[in-house]
Amino acid sequence: MIQTRFILIETSHAGNVGAVARAMKVMGFDDLILVRPRWTNVLRKEEAIQRASGALDVLNSARIVDTLDQALEGMTHLCATAMTARDFGPPTSTPRGHLESLIKDIQNRRQIGLQSSNQSALGDVIAPMGQHIGVGFLFGSERFGMTNEDVYRCNVALQIPSNPNFGSLNIAAAVQLIAYEWRLCLGGFNNDAKDPKTEMLGEALEALADASQLGGLLQHWQTALEAVGFLNPLAPKKLMPRLNQLFNKAQMTMEEIHIFRGIAKAMIQVSEQARKAEQLDSKTVVQTLDLKKDRL
């Protein structure tokens, strides 16, 4: 199963929210989340309702959350939208180029899963397989776009080919274009003929970690790296964004998340043991010096 979600971050115009709902419904999508919109009642504003124009079901089911982490729950692949590439950020690609590659990757993983299942029938021990894939499309505010920090969390930055002298797209237009490209990759709406590209997408796939789980791993590793002295919190430079991209490229499963969390936990424990041993040694030295003074 592939779950598709559109996420609007700090949207300022109510009309754009309604227009986005309409663009989504036209392409058969209905999962919309708003992160800290300018108006807390934006879903009930008259302009939003008018611009939705028949997509009130999408508007009524939309959710408003306070943090991006809440919006990313269950998402395993994140697509930022950005006009310019970001230093130390994810790779930049056109929507069509990346989304077609994503579908092929899902197919390849599905085939690997089937091969593993066949081997399992012969007696090999195979890790349990899941079925959920969550693809999230993120859009920044109309005025400033997405922040670097939010882009760093994504697997790719989608860049819609446009006039180099006038490349600014209305947010609803951008959503419409990307929703269209994604719908094409999913096989369109032709239910009479099976598309070989998407026929296999509902089959068993090894469960990927979602964005919130990946974010938790990144925080755990930051704590561990600070504990062992590898990361200076006062001068972190770009280490954590680069690690973020490394983890994204790995497309980590939950089993792998557990392994890397175990490593981070061990790093913190060893650091704590070393700190206690150092304190004990210092205390012993002080006691020895005091004993010598007493003898003198």
Secondary structure, 3 states (H helix, E strand, C coil): CEEEEEEEECCCCHHHHHHHHHHHHHCCCCCEEEECCCCCCHHHCHHHHHHHCCCHHHHHHCEEECCHHHHCCCCCEEEEECCCCCCCCCCEECHHHHHHHHHHHHHHHHHHHHHHHHHHHCCCCCCCCECCEEEEEEECECCCECCHHHHHCCCEEECCCCCCCCCCCCHHHHHHHHHHHHHHHCCCCCCCCCCCCCCCCCCCECCECCHHHHHHHHHHHHHHHHHCCCCCCCCCCCHHHHHHHHHHHHCCEHHHHHHHHHHHHHHHHHHHHHHHHHHHHHHHHHHHHHHHHHHC
